[in-house]
Amino acid sequence: MYLDDGFGTCVDKDDAVLISSQIKQDLIESGFVPKVEKSTWYPVQNLVWFWYLGSLGIDAFTVDWHGVNGWTHSVEIQELPECFFGKIHLVTDLLEGSKANSTVLKYSRGFMRGKRWATKNGISDSDILPAKSLQVALYLSGIIQESNTPSTLISAFYSLKWAHDLADLDSPTNSSLVKNILESGKRKLSKPVNKKEPITKSQLINMYERLICSI
């Protein structure tokens, strides 16, 4: 007899670790032999610390968040001594506080805009995180064509960088191609500031004479 493809959820990580350990022991005592390479007994999904309470949490289950909710270090977690299992949340909690809440909300929304662009253009979820530099260059190029100021472009760039850094993945924003697209776009969208010349003595006299004559 085989048991396959089961998963469980819990209110918090500590309870999840406790219950998972209990279920594993119950299965073993019942005569089942867990398959080591396929079994995951430590909770590796946490939808709260990434999306924040009160945030929209959109697409939390429709994207391959192996680098975010699942975390890229899930294999390393499984190899840790059990005494560390209840302490992983300390790392994720600190990651949660690495940016201000407003910044996280801004960047998460920016990343989701990029995700929607990728999906609309037929890019698979596996190429969204981590993203490929050429695809990101095309995405930023489209923003440049549609924008009047560099702010949207800059926000898109740093949203992608934030998501990849948070997931501890190589970011396409480190690519020279993407960096050059960013700088070119900033130059194109930045409007030159026309400094006004200081008013002269003769201009003041003329203004005064016109005002006097109009009385």
C-alpha positions in Angstrom: 0.0 0.0 0.0 1.3 3.5 -0.9 0.4 7.0 0.2 1.3 9.8 -2.2 1.0 13.5 -2.7 -0.3 14.8 0.6 0.2 18.1 2.2 -0.9 19.9 5.3 -1.3 23.4 6.6 -1.3 25.0 10.1 -1.8 28.3 11.8 1.9 28.9 12.6 5.3 27.4 11.9 5.9 26.0 15.4 2.6 24.1 15.4 3.3 22.9 11.9 6.7 21.5 12.9 5.2 19.8 15.9 2.2 18.2 14.0 4.4 17.3 11.0 6.8 15.4 13.3 3.9 13.6 15.0 2.3 12.6 11.7 5.7 11.3 10.5 6.1 9.2 13.6 2.5 7.9 13.4 3.1 6.8 9.8 6.3 5.0 10.7 4.7 3.2 13.7 1.9 2.2 11.3 4.4 0.4 9.1 4.9 3.0 6.4 8.4 3.9 5.2 8.7 7.6 4.1 10.7 8.1 1.0 13.5 10.4 2.0 14.1 12.1 -1.3 10.4 13.0 -1.8 9.3 13.7 1.8 9.3 17.2 3.2 8.5 17.3 6.9 9.4 20.9 7.5 7.0 23.7 6.5 8.5 25.5 3.5 5.5 27.7 2.5 4.8 30.9 4.4 2.4 33.3 2.7 2.3 35.8 5.4 5.8 37.2 5.7 6.1 37.9 2.0 2.7 39.4 1.3 2.1 41.1 4.7 -1.2 41.2 6.6 -3.5 43.7 4.9 -1.8 43.4 1.5 -3.6 42.0 -1.5 -1.7 38.8 -1.7 -2.6 38.4 -5.3 -1.3 35.5 -7.3 0.1 33.8 -4.3 -0.8 30.4 -5.7 -0.5 31.1 -9.4 3.2 31.8 -9.6 6.1 29.4 -9.1 7.3 31.2 -5.9 10.1 28.7 -5.4 12.3 31.6 -4.5 9.9 33.5 -2.3 7.2 31.6 -0.4 8.9 28.2 -1.0 12.3 29.8 -0.6 15.4 28.8 -2.5 17.0 27.3 0.6 14.3 24.6 1.2 16.8 21.8 0.5 19.3 23.3 3.0 16.5 23.6 5.5 15.8 19.9 5.2 19.5 19.2 5.9 19.6 21.3 9.1 19.5 19.6 12.5 16.0 19.5 14.0 16.9 22.0 16.7 17.0 24.7 14.0 13.6 24.0 12.5 11.7 26.2 14.8 14.2 29.1 14.2 13.8 29.5 10.4 11.1 32.1 11.0 13.7 34.4 12.6 15.4 34.7 9.2 12.1 35.3 7.3 11.0 37.8 9.9 14.2 39.8 9.5 13.8 39.6 5.7 10.3 41.0 6.2 11.7 44.0 8.0 14.6 44.7 5.6 12.5 47.4 3.8 9.8 49.8 5.0 6.3 48.5 4.6 5.5 51.1 2.0 8.6 50.1 0.0 7.7 46.4 0.1 4.2 47.2 -1.0 5.5 49.4 -3.9 8.0 46.8 -5.0 5.7 43.8 -4.7 3.1 45.6 -6.9 5.8 46.5 -9.3 7.0 42.9 -9.5 3.4 41.7 -10.1 3.1 44.2 -13.0 6.1 42.6 -14.5 4.7 39.1 -13.9 1.4 40.1 -15.7 3.4 41.4 -18.6 5.4 38.2 -18.8 2.3 36.0 -18.7 0.6 38.1 -21.3 3.5 37.7 -23.6 3.8 33.9 -23.2 6.7 33.8 -20.8 6.5 30.7 -18.5 6.3 31.1 -14.7 9.7 29.4 -14.3 11.3 32.3 -16.2 9.7 35.0 -14.0 11.7 34.2 -10.9 14.5 34.1 -11.8 13.9 36.3 -14.8 16.2 36.3 -17.9 18.1 39.5 -18.7 16.9 39.7 -22.4 13.3 39.4 -21.3 13.7 42.1 -18.7 15.4 44.3 -21.2 12.4 44.0 -23.5 10.0 44.7 -20.6 11.9 47.8 -19.6 12.1 48.9 -23.3 8.3 48.7 -23.5 8.0 50.9 -20.3 10.3 53.5 -21.9 8.1 53.7 -25.0 5.0 54.2 -22.9 6.3 56.5 -20.2 6.8 60.3 -20.0 9.0 60.3 -16.9 11.7 57.9 -15.6 10.0 57.1 -12.3 8.0 54.2 -13.7 11.1 52.7 -15.3 13.2 53.0 -12.2 10.4 51.5 -10.0 10.1 48.5 -12.4 13.9 48.0 -12.3 14.2 48.0 -8.5 11.0 46.0 -8.0 12.7 43.2 -10.0 15.9 43.6 -8.1 14.1 43.5 -4.8 12.2 40.3 -5.6 15.4 38.5 -6.7 17.5 39.7 -3.8 14.8 38.6 -1.4 14.7 35.2 -2.9 18.5 35.0 -2.9 18.6 34.6 -6.7 20.9 36.0 -9.3 19.1 39.2 -10.5 18.9 40.2 -14.2 19.3 43.7 -12.9 23.0 42.9 -12.5 23.2 42.3 -16.2 25.1 45.0 -18.2 22.4 44.7 -20.9 19.6 45.6 -18.4 21.7 48.3 -16.7 22.4 50.0 -20.0 18.7 49.9 -20.9 17.9 51.6 -17.6 20.5 54.3 -18.1 19.4 54.9 -21.7 15.8 55.1 -20.6 16.5 57.5 -17.8 18.4 59.8 -20.2 15.6 59.7 -22.8 12.8 60.3 -20.3 14.5 62.9 -18.2 13.4 66.4 -19.3 16.2 69.0 -19.2 15.8 71.7 -16.6 15.7 75.2 -18.2 17.3 77.5 -15.7 15.8 81.0 -15.9 18.3 83.9 -16.3 18.5 86.3 -13.4 16.5 89.5 -14.0 18.6 92.5 -15.1 18.5 96.2 -14.0 17.2 97.3 -17.4 14.4 94.8 -17.2 13.3 96.1 -13.9 13.4 99.7 -15.2 11.3 98.7 -18.2 8.8 96.8 -16.0 8.5 99.9 -13.7 8.0 102.3 -16.6 5.3 100.1 -18.1 3.5 100.0 -14.8 3.7 103.7 -14.4 2.5 104.4 -17.9 -0.5 102.1 -17.4 -1.7 104.1 -14.5 
